[in-house]
């Protein structure tokens, strides 16, 4: 189908995101485009994985739908959201109304339960990857870092999750992980909706230089902030 592209609404290391319309049915969509100038192999793999996972998932009211993809697998066409949850939280500096938090938490957990039943672990749940739609429903999106949970636990081979939403077991150097890391991330998101700010904003530069794979996710400041709020194990 032919697309009429309107304007760019986002840009990152992966490429860019554009508003567009499918001309034959006038459906408004979002187009995610990978970098066109020598994208890294990791970036291409992320796109391929996102396409593979989203294409395999049945439709669910709390998971973003993939509408189409180009033959070179460099462009994803997704359903259009109104805004991401990060923007909604920033608009309410003192936190979102409790009734809204309750409704959206239920929707996020329903979407996550669906993904885990489909043997998919998201691995990067955070407000900017959770989308609010025009009917005020909420959906989980951005599956570039997701994995199929082919075994009860998977080995840690690289950095997992955005730091502020990373599960403590990853920070403390576990060599294996499971779908429970997504639950910690959702807990952080719920706290952020209530507080109007991130609960554990660790310093990104406080990392471990050790080359061991189990240390990829270590961050001393992040761990300290978690311990200060909820205590030590």
N, C-alpha and C positions, 0 to 999 in steps of 0.2 A: 504494500500500500504506500502511496505517496504521502510524504510528511511536509507540512508547512511549519518551519521552525520560527519561533517568535523571539525569545531572548534567553540569554544565559542567566541561570539562577544560582549557579554554584561552580566552584573550581577547586581542585585539589591535586595531590600528587598523582592520582590515578588518571586525571583528565578533567572533563567538564560535564555539567548537567544543564540541559536546556528545556524550556517549555516548548511544546509543539502541538500540532493538531493533525490527526489522520484525516485526510481530505475527503475520502469516500463516505465516511460516516460522521464527520465533524466531532470526533471524540478527542477531548483534550488529554494529552499524555505528557510524560516526562521522558526525555531522551538522555541516556548516560553514555558518553563517548570516551573511549580510552584515548590516551595520548597518541597523536598522529606522527610525532617525531621520535622514532626509535624507542618505543616503550620497552621497559625492562622485561625480562622473562618472568619475573615475579608478578609484574603488573598484568601481563597477558594471562598467566596462570590464574590470577585472582578473578579476572573476567570470565575465563573458561569455567572455573569452579562455580561462580555465581550463576552462570547460565545453566550449568548442569543441575545444580540443586534446585533452582527456581522452576526449571522445566519439569522436574520430576515430582514436584509437590502438587497435590490436589488443591483446589481452591479452598481458602479459609477466610472468614470475615476479619481476622486479626493478623493476617500476613499479606504483605504487598504482592500483587499479581504481576507476573511477567506477561506482557502482551505480545511481544515479538523480539526478534534478534536478527541482525543482518548476517549474510552468509559468511562474512569474514570474522564474525564473532567479536567485532570491535565496537558495536553499538547495541545497547539494550533499550527497549521501549517498555516503559512501566506505567502503571496507572498513576494519575496525577493526584498528589495530596495538596492540602491547603498550606501546611507549614510543618516543620519538624517540632518535636517536643521541646528541644533546647530553646527554640525561639519563644514558645509559649511560656516556659518557665521564666525566661528573661523579662517578659512583659509584666510578670507579677513578682516583684522583687521580694515580697513577703511570703511567697508560696502560693500554690493554687488552692482554691476552695476544697475543703475536705470531701464534699460530694463528688467533685470532679476527679480528685485523686483516687477515690474508691472505685469509681466507674472505669477509669483508665487503667488502674492496676488490675482489675478483673479482666479487662480486654487483653492486656499485655500477657498476663498469666495464661489465659486461654490460648493465645497464639503460641506461647512458649511450650505449653503442654502438647499442643498439636505438633510442633517441630520435633520435640523429643520423642513423641510416639512414632514419628516418621524417621527416627534415628538420625536426626540432624542436631548438632550442637552449634549454636550461633557464633560464640567466641568473641563477639564485639558489641554487646548490648550496651547502649548509652543513649541519652536523650536525642542526639542528632541522628541516630539510626532508627528512631521510633517516630512514625509519621501520624499527624493529625489530619483527618479528612474533612470535607466541607460539611458533612452531617455530624461532625464532632466525634466520629468513631476513631479508633486508634489501631495502627497496624505496625508490625515489625518489618523492617526492610534492611537492605544492604547486607548481602550474603557473601561478600568477597572473601571474608576470613572464615567462613563456616566450613565444617567438616562433617562427613558421614561418620556416625559412631559405629564403626564396624565391629568393635570389641567393647566390652564393658568399660575399659579404660584405654586411653590413647597416650602414646609417649609425647613428652614435651620436646620439640625439636627447634623451636624458635620462640620469639616473644609472642605472647597470647594476650589479647584484650587491651583496650586502652587503659593506661595506668590507673586513673582515678576510679575505675570500675573493675579492677582486677582482683580476683579472689585471693585471700590470704595464703592459701596453700600453694598457689603459683609463686607468690612473692617470696615465700619461705623455702622454695627450692624443690618442690615435689617433682619427681621425674615422670609421673603419670597423672592424667586428669580425666574427668568425666563430665557429664552434662550439668553437674551441680555448680560448675563455675558460672553458668548462666544465671542461676538463682541468686548468687551473690550480687552479680551485676544488676539484676532487677531490684534487689533490695536497695542498692545505692541509688537507683533511678527513683524509687518511691520516696526515699529520704529527700532527694533533691526536689521533687515535686512539692513536698511538705515544707521544706526550709526555704526554697527559692534560691538555693546555692548548692554547690557540690559539697557533700559531707566529708570527703577525704581528698582534698586537693594537694596531693604529694608533689614534691619538687622533681621534675622530670630528670634533672641532671644527676640525682642521687642514685646512681646505678652501680652495679657490680661489673668490674672490668674482666673478671675471670671468664675464660673461654668455655667453661663447662656448660653444656646445654641446660642443665637444671638450674643454672644461675641467670639465664636470659631474662627472667621476669623479676629479679630481685630489685627492690628499691627501699632503702632504709627509712627514708622520710615517710613514704606511704605506709609502711608497716607501723611506724611510731604513731601516726595519726589514727590508725585503726585501733591500736592498743589503748590510746588515750581515751577514746570514746567508748569502746565496748569491753576493754580489759584484755588481758593476755590469755592464751590457751591454758 
